[in-house]
């Protein structure tokens, strides 16, 4: 019943790319890379989970930061 939505994020659409720690109910807290769309792009905010896009879980902040830097480089952002 749900429609599928595909979109392409570009540097123009993104306000920030951050590493965040999430509280786990069991085990160690995971780290994720979070893409925050610009406030003016309400369609993207509505498409994301809680207004953002998240990667899967990483076990260390260092690895999540490595992924964040690779994503920024791919998007041509610094």
N, C-alpha and C positions, 0 to 999 in steps of 0.2 A: 504494500500500500504506500510505502514511502517512495518518493521520487529520488533518483540519484542526481547529485549535484557535483559537477567537476569544475574546479577553478584553478587558476595558475597564479600563485603568489609571485610578485616581483618586488624589487627593492622599493618601487614607488608606493606599494600598498602597505609596507611594513613600518611600524613605529619603533619596534625593538625586537631583538632576539636575545633572550635571557636564559641563564641556567638557574633552575629553581629546585629546591629540595622539597619533597612531598612526604608527609607523615604517613608511615605505613602502620596498619593495624597489627601486623606481625612481622618480625624480622627487621632487617635494616631498612632505613628510609631510602627510597629511590631518588635519583636525580633525573631531571628531564630538561630538554631544551624546549623553550616556550617561544612561539612566534606571536607577537602582539600586533594585530592590524592597526592601522591608523584609525583614529576616532571618526574621521570623515567617511570611512568605508564601512558603513553600517551593515551592508550586505555580507561582507566578510566576517564581521563580528558575530552576526547572527548564525553564520554557517559553522563557526568554530564552537568548540565545547567551552562553555562559560566565557565566550567572547575571545578565546585564544585557540591556537593550534599547538598541540604538544606531541613530542616524540614518545617513543616507548620509554621504559625505565632503564636507567644505567646505574651501575653499582658504585660509581665514584664521581665526584665533582670534576676531577681531572679529565675523565673520559668524556663527560658531558660537555665540558669546555672545549675539548678537541672537536667534537661534533659541531658545536656552535661556531667555532672558527671556520670550519670547512663549509658550513652553510653560508656564512657571511661572505666567504671568498667566492663561492658559487654564484651568489647574488650580486657580486661586485660591490659589496658594502664593507665598511671598516668599522 
